[in-house]
Amino acid sequence: MNFTGQNNKICFQNSPLYKLVLDSLRNNACYKNCDQSSVDSVVMKWLRGSCDRNGGRERRRQKSTGNSSAPN
């Protein structure tokens, strides 16, 4: 998944979840005046780092070094 759907990935920009994020921000007093380009850039940054979350970076590191057991 990426924001625009490039490289045959799922497009987040056209998803119902993205529309929900926008609607939620519009209904929040702190963020209702936030422009869509700002929201887009934050979402893109979050998606770029998503592969490293929940142990993704550690799994890739373990795989590249040949260690099959995860650290405690």
Steps between C-alpha positions, in 0.01 A plus 500: 500500500614851426327835471460514121495132407823502301678174410176298509451563871172580673414871476429648843389836357183348350419273792206536738749515788661814356157662468433406862826664609407820314147504643634442850741790467227727366283417803781570748515863613882501509541377143189615314692775318789274404550495123494172311858530375622503862294191575633331186863565593454364854323188371772443237772530765314257727458247218869526403605391849233234542719209391729561799222488758403199711836332461531529123845652509619243753365211291681628192821544701474148640432358156800676346738376771362147488379495860167322522419574863368838606667681792331501842 
